[in-house]
């Protein structure tokens, strides 16, 4: 699900493919591969690991050819391995394909093809599509028509490039929901998922739209719809630098990832929310459902932002599933000789799946007989491999060091876990569960509404960018959101910030409040609304500056707060997912206005793999 590059022309394709793959490394990936057509043969080499590993293993003299495709993979189906790496090849060895995206109905396609006698080597969804193209070619007789016929049967997203040794004069490319561009050169053409891969060779590009197919040859390219209707495309010149292209036109990866959240949240729920049943489907927990149903205690352990997600999970699980939950810092967990019983279930949350402290906590818990389950973003990571089960959050590669989209996807997954366990333990009614499902499915739309108008948040950032301290207050499920908002501000702007339960303000932090102290209050209309009003009044009595996150143009809070940020209302259990979005944006805009490097803040790393 990561990088695509392809070439057809008169030059040796392999060096350009390898160079293009290296330029796509920033995206995050776990394996790489190439397919080259030479003398009527399909030559394929793929390798788990870095592009440099692929480069060392490909016999470059043997792979000299003028048409080829290359891919860096970020696993979604099947662990990282040589077999699961792209390109994938048809049973007869004549067709190779690379693919970004997810084929949602691949299992149905695979079952159908297996009945026809086809064999599968990998655990990927991609292989089902390339073999389907092989079957369609028997019907149509040519590669282009076969691709169109196959794509009509596909549900999901894709950016693909396909080559055939039987038609060695073309590359077929197609897009739906995953970006692809065509590079136009002198008697040569390129295809790529990102212009960064081909800028050294051409700046003339054509942007494919969803539902379009391109047929590339050396001398020309044609574009059409999947229904074979011709399309006239405009050629654009790439005028910005490679770094800007990698960010998709956004100023920073962090902003790009904030703006991606409607889609990443949708991906984290895709195929998992069973609205009619009022339940969740999490196949990674199938083998441990009896353990979850009978668990005497659930322990959640994590670090940083993932720990904040775990705190929200504690509120969710105790309120709905009626099971005792403890949340532990992974960095402290194993050093205090924790009391762990075989009836305990441990959830480990880690975006990378490689966090050293969290991995150490996993091994400590296993040693003491507990069941261990992972909540990770990176497929095939160490925590994912060493857990007995778990759930991937499917947020996609997160490049910004300060986590945004991974956090909200973790919260979505924890809400799904809560729903599943609650139903399994008969702790909630079907009616309540159906309301949860409906509200979950509506989250992307509500978040999109926040992201469509951010100028007000930016103006608040301008006013407070020179502040030395911030206080964040929240109650119940939104106390961890206050912690997360403060962390985001600390990480990227270097302003000191603290998150507190709002009721604890009187037990110390209130001493800090004066006319120079901005106080961010998360004040949705939930069961603690009246209490939050009282907290805001206490801040204003001491001349503090209040920035309130509210559900509507609330006259009570509006009369008290210096600034309000309106977010759509949802049910209490899901409110942290909505309420954290403006806090991410506030931190981002303040950091930018202070001239900070928001994508690579000082002293921080994306994945902490040492203790």
C-alpha positions as CSV (number, residue, x, y, z in Angstrom):
1,X,0.0,0.0,0.0
2,X,2.9,2.4,-0.5
3,X,4.9,3.4,-3.6
4,X,4.5,2.7,-7.3
5,X,6.8,3.5,-10.2
6,X,6.9,2.2,-13.8
7,X,8.8,3.0,-17.0
8,X,8.4,2.2,-20.7
9,X,10.8,3.7,-23.3
10,X,14.2,2.9,-24.8
11,X,16.4,3.1,-21.8
12,X,17.3,0.6,-19.2
13,X,14.4,0.6,-16.8
14,X,15.9,-1.0,-13.7
15,X,18.1,1.9,-12.5
16,X,15.2,4.4,-12.9
17,X,12.9,2.0,-11.0
18,X,15.3,1.6,-8.1
19,X,16.0,5.3,-8.0
20,X,12.2,6.0,-7.9
21,X,11.7,3.5,-5.1
22,X,14.4,5.2,-3.0
23,X,12.6,8.5,-3.5
24,X,9.5,6.9,-2.1
25,X,11.2,5.6,1.0
26,X,9.9,8.4,3.1
27,X,6.4,7.0,2.9
28,X,7.3,4.0,5.1
29,X,7.4,0.4,3.8
30,X,8.4,-3.1,4.6
31,X,9.5,-4.6,1.3
32,X,10.2,-3.8,-2.3
33,X,10.2,-5.4,-5.7
34,X,10.5,-5.0,-9.4
35,X,9.3,-6.7,-12.6
36,X,11.2,-6.3,-15.9
37,X,10.2,-7.5,-19.3
38,X,13.1,-8.8,-21.4
39,X,13.2,-11.0,-24.5
40,X,9.6,-12.0,-24.0
41,X,10.2,-13.1,-20.4
42,X,8.8,-11.8,-17.1
43,X,11.6,-11.2,-14.7
44,X,10.6,-10.6,-11.1
45,X,12.7,-9.9,-8.0
46,X,11.3,-8.8,-4.6
47,X,12.7,-8.6,-1.2
48,X,11.5,-7.9,2.3
49,X,13.3,-5.0,3.9
50,X,14.8,-1.8,2.4
51,X,15.2,-0.9,-1.2
52,X,18.9,-1.4,-0.7
53,X,18.3,-5.1,0.0
54,X,16.4,-5.4,-3.2
55,X,19.2,-3.6,-5.1
56,X,21.8,-6.0,-3.6
57,X,19.7,-9.1,-4.6
58,X,18.6,-8.2,-8.1
59,X,20.9,-9.5,-10.8
60,X,21.2,-6.2,-12.6
61,X,22.8,-7.4,-15.9
62,X,20.1,-10.1,-16.3
63,X,17.4,-7.5,-15.6
64,X,18.3,-5.1,-18.3
65,X,15.0,-4.2,-20.1
66,X,13.2,-1.2,-21.4
67,X,9.8,-1.8,-19.6
68,X,9.2,-2.5,-15.9
69,X,7.4,-1.7,-12.7
70,X,8.5,-1.3,-9.1
71,X,6.8,-1.1,-5.7
72,X,7.5,-0.5,-2.1
73,X,4.9,-2.2,0.1
74,X,3.3,-1.2,3.4
75,X,1.5,-4.4,4.5
76,X,-2.2,-4.5,4.9
77,X,-3.0,-8.1,4.0
78,X,-0.3,-10.7,5.0
79,X,2.8,-10.1,6.9
80,X,5.9,-8.6,5.4
81,X,7.8,-11.3,3.5
82,X,9.3,-12.0,0.1
83,X,6.2,-13.9,-1.0
84,X,3.8,-11.1,0.1
85,X,5.9,-8.4,-1.5
86,X,4.9,-6.9,-4.9
87,X,4.9,-7.3,-7.8
88,X,2.4,-10.3,-7.8
89,X,2.2,-12.5,-10.8
90,X,-0.5,-14.6,-12.6
91,X,-0.5,-18.4,-12.4
92,X,0.9,-18.7,-15.9
93,X,3.7,-16.2,-15.1
94,X,2.8,-13.8,-18.0
95,X,1.2,-10.9,-16.0
96,X,2.7,-8.9,-13.1
97,X,1.0,-6.2,-11.1
98,X,1.7,-3.7,-8.4
99,X,-1.0,-2.3,-6.2
100,X,-1.7,0.4,-3.6
101,X,-4.9,0.2,-1.7
102,X,-7.2,-2.5,-0.4
103,X,-9.4,-4.9,-2.3
104,X,-12.2,-5.4,0.1
105,X,-13.9,-8.3,-1.6
106,X,-10.7,-10.1,-2.4
107,X,-11.8,-13.2,-0.4
108,X,-14.9,-13.7,-2.5
109,X,-12.8,-13.3,-5.7
110,X,-10.2,-15.7,-4.4
111,X,-12.8,-18.3,-3.5
112,X,-14.2,-18.0,-7.0
113,X,-10.8,-18.4,-8.7
114,X,-9.8,-21.3,-6.5
115,X,-12.9,-23.2,-7.7
116,X,-11.7,-22.6,-11.2
117,X,-8.4,-24.3,-10.3
118,X,-6.1,-21.2,-9.7
119,X,-3.5,-21.4,-6.9
120,X,-2.4,-18.7,-4.5
121,X,1.0,-18.2,-3.1
122,X,0.6,-15.1,-0.9
123,X,-1.7,-13.9,1.8
124,X,-2.4,-10.6,0.0
125,X,-5.5,-9.1,-1.5
126,X,-3.4,-8.0,-4.5
127,X,-2.8,-11.5,-5.8
128,X,-6.5,-12.1,-6.1
129,X,-6.7,-9.2,-8.5
130,X,-3.8,-10.2,-10.8
131,X,-5.2,-13.7,-11.1
132,X,-8.6,-12.3,-11.8
133,X,-7.0,-10.3,-14.7
134,X,-5.5,-13.5,-15.9
135,X,-8.9,-15.2,-16.0
136,X,-10.5,-12.1,-17.7
137,X,-7.7,-12.2,-20.4
138,X,-8.9,-15.7,-21.4
139,X,-12.3,-14.1,-22.0
140,X,-11.2,-10.9,-23.7
141,X,-8.0,-11.8,-25.4
142,X,-6.1,-8.6,-24.5
143,X,-4.6,-7.1,-21.4
144,X,-6.4,-3.7,-21.4
145,X,-9.9,-5.2,-21.7
146,X,-9.0,-7.8,-19.1
147,X,-8.0,-5.1,-16.6
148,X,-11.2,-3.2,-17.2
149,X,-13.3,-6.4,-16.8
150,X,-11.5,-7.3,-13.6
151,X,-11.8,-3.8,-12.1
152,X,-15.6,-3.9,-12.6
153,X,-15.7,-6.7,-10.1
154,X,-13.6,-5.1,-7.5
155,X,-14.8,-3.3,-4.3
156,X,-12.3,-1.2,-2.5
157,X,-9.4,1.2,-3.5
158,X,-6.6,0.7,-5.9
159,X,-3.7,2.3,-7.8
160,X,-2.3,-0.3,-10.1
161,X,0.2,-0.8,-12.8
162,X,0.1,-4.0,-14.9
163,X,2.5,-5.5,-17.5
164,X,2.3,-8.7,-19.6
165,X,5.1,-10.6,-21.4
166,X,2.6,-11.4,-24.1
167,X,2.1,-7.7,-24.8
168,X,5.5,-6.2,-24.0
169,X,4.8,-2.8,-25.5
170,X,2.5,-1.4,-22.9
171,X,1.8,-0.7,-19.2
172,X,-1.8,-0.5,-18.0
173,X,-2.5,1.8,-15.1
174,X,-5.7,2.5,-13.2
175,X,-6.8,4.4,-10.2
176,X,-9.6,4.5,-7.7
177,X,-9.0,6.1,-4.3
178,X,-5.2,5.8,-4.6
179,X,-3.2,8.5,-6.4
180,X,-1.5,7.8,-9.7
181,X,0.2,10.1,-12.2
182,X,1.5,9.6,-15.7
183,X,4.9,11.1,-16.5
184,X,5.4,12.2,-20.2
185,X,8.9,12.2,-21.7
186,X,10.5,12.0,-25.1
187,X,9.5,8.6,-26.5
188,X,9.1,7.3,-23.0
189,X,6.4,7.3,-20.3
190,X,6.3,6.8,-16.5
191,X,3.7,5.9,-14.0
192,X,4.0,6.7,-10.3
193,X,2.0,7.1,-7.1
194,X,4.0,10.2,-6.4
195,X,5.8,12.7,-8.6
196,X,8.9,12.4,-6.3
197,X,9.7,9.2,-8.0
198,X,10.0,10.6,-11.6
199,X,11.0,14.3,-11.3
200,X,14.6,13.5,-12.3
201,X,13.3,12.3,-15.6
202,X,10.3,14.5,-16.4
203,X,8.2,17.3,-15.0
204,X,5.4,16.8,-17.4
205,X,2.6,14.9,-15.7
206,X,-1.0,13.8,-16.1
207,X,-3.1,13.2,-13.0
208,X,-5.4,10.2,-13.2
209,X,-8.8,10.6,-11.6
210,X,-10.8,7.9,-9.9
211,X,-12.3,5.4,-12.4
212,X,-9.7,6.1,-15.1
213,X,-7.3,3.8,-16.9
214,X,-4.2,4.8,-18.8
215,X,-2.5,2.7,-21.5
216,X,1.2,3.6,-21.8
217,X,3.5,2.8,-24.8
218,X,6.8,4.3,-25.7
219,X,5.4,6.9,-28.1
220,X,2.0,7.8,-26.6
221,X,-0.4,7.3,-23.8
222,X,-4.2,7.0,-23.8
223,X,-6.6,7.6,-21.0
224,X,-10.2,6.3,-20.7
225,X,-12.8,5.2,-18.2
226,X,-13.3,1.7,-16.9
227,X,-16.3,1.6,-19.3
228,X,-13.9,2.3,-22.2
229,X,-14.9,5.9,-22.8
230,X,-12.0,8.0,-24.0
231,X,-10.7,10.9,-21.9
232,X,-8.7,13.9,-23.0
233,X,-6.2,14.8,-20.2
234,X,-4.3,18.0,-19.7
235,X,-0.5,17.8,-19.2
236,X,0.7,19.7,-16.1
237,X,4.2,20.9,-15.3
238,X,5.5,20.1,-11.8
239,X,7.1,23.3,-10.6
240,X,7.6,22.6,-6.9
241,X,10.4,20.7,-5.2
242,X,10.4,17.0,-4.2
243,X,9.8,17.7,-0.5
244,X,6.7,19.6,-1.2
245,X,5.4,16.9,-3.5
246,X,5.9,14.3,-0.8
247,X,3.6,16.3,1.5
248,X,0.8,16.3,-1.1
249,X,0.7,20.1,-1.3
250,X,0.5,20.5,2.4
251,X,3.1,22.6,4.2
252,X,3.8,19.8,6.6
253,X,3.2,16.1,7.0
254,X,1.5,16.8,10.3
255,X,-1.1,19.1,8.7
256,X,-1.6,16.5,5.9
257,X,-2.1,13.8,8.4
258,X,-4.6,15.9,10.4
259,X,-6.6,16.5,7.3
260,X,-6.5,12.8,6.4
261,X,-8.4,11.8,9.5
262,X,-11.9,11.4,8.0
263,X,-10.4,8.8,5.6
264,X,-8.1,7.1,8.1
265,X,-11.0,6.8,10.6
266,X,-13.1,5.3,7.9
267,X,-10.3,2.8,7.1
268,X,-10.0,1.8,10.7
269,X,-13.7,0.9,10.7
270,X,-14.0,-0.5,7.2
271,X,-15.7,-3.9,7.3
272,X,-15.7,-3.9,11.1
273,X,-18.9,-2.2,12.1
274,X,-22.0,-4.5,11.9
275,X,-24.8,-1.9,12.0
276,X,-27.7,-4.3,11.6
277,X,-26.3,-6.6,14.4
278,X,-25.2,-3.8,16.7
279,X,-21.8,-5.4,16.9
280,X,-18.2,-5.3,15.7
281,X,-16.2,-7.8,13.7
282,X,-12.5,-8.0,14.7
283,X,-11.0,-11.1,13.1
284,X,-7.7,-10.6,15.0
285,X,-9.6,-11.3,18.3
286,X,-11.5,-14.4,17.1
287,X,-9.2,-16.8,18.8
288,X,-9.2,-15.0,22.1
289,X,-12.9,-14.1,22.5
290,X,-13.4,-16.7,25.3
291,X,-10.5,-15.1,27.2
292,X,-12.0,-11.6,26.7
293,X,-15.5,-12.8,27.8
294,X,-14.1,-14.3,31.0
295,X,-11.3,-11.8,31.8
296,X,-11.2,-10.8,35.4
297,X,-9.2,-7.7,34.6
298,X,-7.9,-5.9,31.5
299,X,-4.6,-4.1,31.6
300,X,-3.7,-1.5,28.9
301,X,-0.1,-0.5,28.6
302,X,1.5,2.0,26.2
303,X,3.7,5.1,26.0
304,X,3.1,8.7,25.1
305,X,0.1,9.4,22.9
306,X,-0.8,5.7,22.8
307,X,-1.0,5.8,26.6
308,X,-3.6,8.6,26.4
309,X,-5.6,6.4,24.0
310,X,-5.4,3.7,26.6
311,X,-6.8,6.0,29.2
312,X,-9.8,6.7,27.0
313,X,-10.1,2.9,26.5
314,X,-10.3,2.4,30.2
315,X,-13.3,4.7,30.5
316,X,-14.9,3.0,27.5
317,X,-14.4,-0.6,28.7
318,X,-15.4,0.1,32.3
319,X,-18.5,2.1,31.4
320,X,-19.8,-0.3,28.7
321,X,-18.2,-3.7,29.1
322,X,-18.3,-3.6,33.0
323,X,-14.8,-5.0,33.3
324,X,-12.1,-3.6,35.6
325,X,-9.3,-1.9,33.6
326,X,-5.9,-0.6,34.6
327,X,-3.8,1.6,32.4
328,X,0.0,1.4,32.8
329,X,3.0,3.3,31.5
330,X,4.9,0.6,29.6
331,X,8.2,2.3,30.7
332,X,7.3,1.6,34.4
333,X,5.3,-1.6,34.1
334,X,8.0,-4.3,34.3
335,X,10.2,-2.5,36.7
336,X,7.7,-2.5,39.6
337,X,7.2,-6.3,39.5
338,X,3.5,-6.0,38.6
339,X,0.9,-8.5,40.0
340,X,-0.3,-10.3,36.9
341,X,-2.7,-13.3,36.9
342,X,-3.4,-15.9,34.1
343,X,-7.0,-14.5,34.0
344,X,-5.7,-11.1,33.1
345,X,-5.7,-9.8,29.5
346,X,-3.1,-7.2,28.5
347,X,-3.7,-4.8,25.5
348,X,-0.5,-3.2,24.2
349,X,-0.9,-0.1,22.1
350,X,1.9,1.1,19.8
351,X,1.7,2.9,16.5
352,X,4.9,1.4,15.2
353,X,4.6,-2.0,17.0
354,X,8.3,-1.6,17.9
355,X,8.3,0.6,21.0
356,X,10.9,-0.9,23.2
357,X,9.2,-0.3,26.6
358,X,5.9,-1.6,25.3
359,X,7.5,-4.7,23.9
360,X,9.3,-5.3,27.2
361,X,5.9,-5.1,29.0
362,X,4.5,-7.6,26.5
363,X,7.2,-10.1,27.3
364,X,6.9,-9.6,31.1
365,X,3.1,-10.2,30.9
366,X,3.6,-13.4,28.8
367,X,6.2,-14.6,31.2
368,X,3.7,-14.3,34.0
369,X,1.0,-16.2,32.1
370,X,-1.3,-13.3,31.0
371,X,-2.9,-13.2,27.5
372,X,-1.3,-10.4,25.4
373,X,-3.1,-8.5,22.5
374,X,-1.7,-5.8,20.3
375,X,-3.2,-2.6,18.9
376,X,-0.7,-1.6,16.2
377,X,-0.5,0.3,13.0
378,X,2.4,-1.5,11.4
379,X,1.6,-4.9,10.0
380,X,4.2,-7.5,10.9
381,X,5.8,-5.5,13.6
382,X,7.4,-7.2,16.6
383,X,4.5,-6.5,18.9
384,X,2.1,-7.7,16.3
385,X,4.1,-10.9,15.8
386,X,4.6,-11.7,19.5
387,X,1.0,-11.0,20.5
388,X,-1.6,-13.8,20.7
389,X,-4.0,-11.6,18.7
390,X,-4.9,-8.0,18.2
391,X,-6.3,-5.3,15.9
392,X,-4.5,-3.2,13.3
393,X,-5.6,0.4,13.2
394,X,-5.0,0.9,9.4
395,X,-4.1,4.5,9.7
396,X,-1.5,4.3,7.0
397,X,2.1,5.4,7.4
398,X,2.4,8.4,9.8
399,X,5.4,10.5,9.0
400,X,4.9,13.4,11.4
401,X,6.6,12.7,14.7
402,X,3.6,14.1,16.7
403,X,0.9,11.5,16.3
404,X,-2.5,12.7,15.0
405,X,-4.2,10.3,12.8
406,X,-2.8,7.2,14.6
407,X,-4.3,8.5,17.8
408,X,-7.8,8.9,16.5
409,X,-7.6,5.5,14.8
410,X,-6.5,3.9,18.1
411,X,-9.6,5.5,19.7
412,X,-11.8,4.1,17.0
413,X,-10.3,0.6,17.4
414,X,-10.7,0.8,21.2
415,X,-14.4,1.7,20.7
416,X,-14.8,-1.3,18.4
417,X,-13.1,-3.5,21.0
418,X,-15.4,-2.1,23.7
419,X,-18.5,-2.7,21.5
420,X,-17.4,-6.3,20.8
421,X,-16.6,-7.2,24.5
422,X,-19.7,-5.4,25.7
423,X,-21.9,-7.5,23.4
424,X,-20.0,-10.7,24.2
425,X,-20.5,-10.2,27.9
426,X,-24.2,-9.0,27.5
427,X,-23.3,-5.8,29.2
428,X,-25.2,-3.5,26.8
429,X,-28.5,-3.8,24.9
430,X,-28.7,-4.3,21.2
431,X,-30.4,-0.9,20.9
432,X,-27.5,0.8,22.6
433,X,-25.0,-1.1,20.5
434,X,-26.8,0.0,17.3
435,X,-26.6,3.6,18.3
436,X,-22.9,3.2,18.9
437,X,-22.5,1.7,15.5
438,X,-24.5,4.5,13.8
439,X,-22.5,7.2,15.6
440,X,-19.2,5.5,14.7
441,X,-20.0,5.4,11.0
442,X,-20.9,9.1,11.1
443,X,-17.5,10.1,12.7
444,X,-15.7,10.9,9.4
445,X,-18.4,13.3,8.3
446,X,-18.3,15.1,11.7
447,X,-14.5,15.4,11.6
448,X,-14.7,16.6,8.0
449,X,-17.0,19.4,9.1
450,X,-14.3,20.6,11.6
451,X,-11.6,20.5,9.0
452,X,-13.5,22.4,6.4
453,X,-13.1,25.7,8.5
454,X,-10.0,26.1,10.5
455,X,-9.3,29.9,10.2
456,X,-10.9,30.6,13.6
457,X,-8.5,28.1,15.3
458,X,-5.6,29.7,13.4
459,X,-6.6,33.2,14.7
460,X,-6.7,31.9,18.3
461,X,-3.2,30.5,17.7
462,X,-2.0,33.9,16.6
463,X,-3.2,35.4,19.8
464,X,-1.6,32.9,22.1
465,X,1.6,31.9,20.2
466,X,3.8,33.8,22.6
467,X,2.4,32.3,25.8
468,X,4.8,30.5,28.1
469,X,2.3,28.1,29.6
470,X,-1.0,26.5,28.8
471,X,-3.5,24.5,31.0
472,X,-5.8,21.9,29.5
473,X,-8.9,20.8,31.4
474,X,-11.3,17.9,30.7
475,X,-13.6,15.6,32.7
476,X,-14.4,11.9,32.3
477,X,-13.6,10.6,28.9
478,X,-12.2,14.0,27.9
479,X,-9.6,14.2,30.6
480,X,-7.2,12.0,28.5
481,X,-8.0,14.4,25.6
482,X,-6.8,17.3,27.8
483,X,-3.5,15.3,28.3
484,X,-3.2,14.7,24.6
485,X,-3.8,18.3,23.7
486,X,-1.1,19.5,26.2
487,X,1.3,16.9,24.9
488,X,0.8,18.0,21.3
489,X,1.5,21.6,22.2
490,X,4.6,20.6,24.2
491,X,6.0,18.3,21.5
492,X,5.9,20.7,18.6
493,X,5.8,24.3,19.9
494,X,8.0,23.8,23.0
495,X,5.5,25.7,25.2
496,X,5.0,24.2,28.7
497,X,1.5,22.7,28.9
498,X,-0.3,20.5,31.4
499,X,-3.4,18.5,31.2
500,X,-5.6,18.0,34.3
501,X,-9.0,16.6,35.3
502,X,-11.0,19.8,35.6
503,X,-12.1,19.0,39.2
504,X,-8.4,18.7,40.2
505,X,-7.7,22.3,39.2
506,X,-8.6,23.5,42.7
507,X,-6.1,21.1,44.2
508,X,-3.0,23.0,43.0
509,X,-3.0,24.2,39.4
510,X,-5.4,27.1,40.2
511,X,-2.5,28.8,41.8
512,X,-1.0,29.3,38.3
513,X,-3.9,31.0,36.8
514,X,-3.7,34.7,36.0
515,X,-4.3,37.0,33.1
516,X,-1.4,35.5,31.2
517,X,-2.6,31.9,31.5
518,X,-4.5,30.4,28.5
519,X,-6.8,27.6,29.7
520,X,-8.3,25.2,27.1
521,X,-11.5,23.6,28.5
522,X,-13.1,20.7,26.8
523,X,-16.8,21.4,27.4
524,X,-19.2,19.1,25.4
525,X,-22.8,18.8,26.4
526,X,-22.4,15.5,28.4
527,X,-23.1,14.4,31.9
528,X,-20.4,16.7,33.3
529,X,-21.5,19.8,31.5
530,X,-22.7,21.8,34.6
531,X,-19.5,20.9,36.4
532,X,-17.4,22.2,33.5
533,X,-19.4,25.5,33.6
534,X,-18.3,25.9,37.2
535,X,-14.7,25.2,36.4
536,X,-14.8,27.9,33.7
537,X,-16.2,30.4,36.1
538,X,-13.4,29.6,38.5
539,X,-10.8,30.3,35.8
540,X,-12.5,33.6,34.8
541,X,-12.7,34.7,38.4
542,X,-8.9,34.6,38.4
543,X,-8.6,36.4,35.0
544,X,-7.5,33.4,33.1
545,X,-8.1,33.3,29.3
546,X,-10.5,30.5,28.4
547,X,-10.6,28.7,25.1
548,X,-13.6,26.3,25.1
549,X,-14.3,23.3,22.9
550,X,-18.1,23.2,22.7
551,X,-20.9,21.5,20.8
552,X,-22.8,24.5,19.6
553,X,-23.0,28.2,19.9
554,X,-23.7,27.8,23.6
555,X,-24.8,31.1,25.2
556,X,-23.7,30.0,28.7
557,X,-20.2,29.2,27.8
558,X,-20.0,32.0,25.1
559,X,-20.7,34.5,27.8
560,X,-17.8,33.2,29.9
561,X,-15.1,32.1,27.4
562,X,-12.8,34.3,25.5
563,X,-12.9,32.0,22.5
564,X,-15.1,29.0,21.6
565,X,-14.4,26.3,19.0
566,X,-17.5,24.5,17.9
567,X,-17.4,20.7,17.2
568,X,-20.3,18.4,16.2
569,X,-21.9,16.5,19.0
570,X,-21.7,12.7,19.3
571,X,-22.3,10.1,22.0
572,X,-20.1,10.4,25.1
573,X,-18.0,7.3,24.3
574,X,-16.9,8.8,20.9
575,X,-16.6,12.4,21.9
576,X,-12.8,12.2,22.5
577,X,-12.3,11.4,18.8
578,X,-14.1,14.6,17.7
579,X,-12.8,16.8,20.5
580,X,-9.1,16.2,19.9
581,X,-9.2,17.5,16.3
582,X,-9.2,21.2,17.2
583,X,-6.5,20.6,19.8
584,X,-4.3,19.1,17.1
585,X,-4.9,22.1,14.9
586,X,-4.3,24.6,17.7
587,X,-0.9,23.0,18.5
588,X,0.0,22.9,14.8
589,X,-0.8,26.5,14.1
590,X,0.9,27.8,17.3
591,X,4.1,25.8,16.4
592,X,4.1,27.1,12.8
593,X,3.7,30.7,14.0
594,X,6.6,30.2,16.4
595,X,8.8,28.9,13.5
596,X,9.1,25.4,14.9
597,X,9.8,22.3,12.8
598,X,6.5,20.6,13.4
599,X,7.4,17.4,11.5
600,X,10.7,16.7,13.3
601,X,10.6,18.4,16.7
602,X,13.8,18.5,18.5
603,X,14.9,15.5,20.6
604,X,12.0,13.3,19.4
605,X,11.9,10.2,17.2
606,X,8.9,8.7,15.5
607,X,9.4,5.3,16.9
608,X,11.2,4.8,20.2
609,X,13.0,1.5,19.9
610,X,15.4,1.9,22.8
611,X,14.5,2.1,26.5
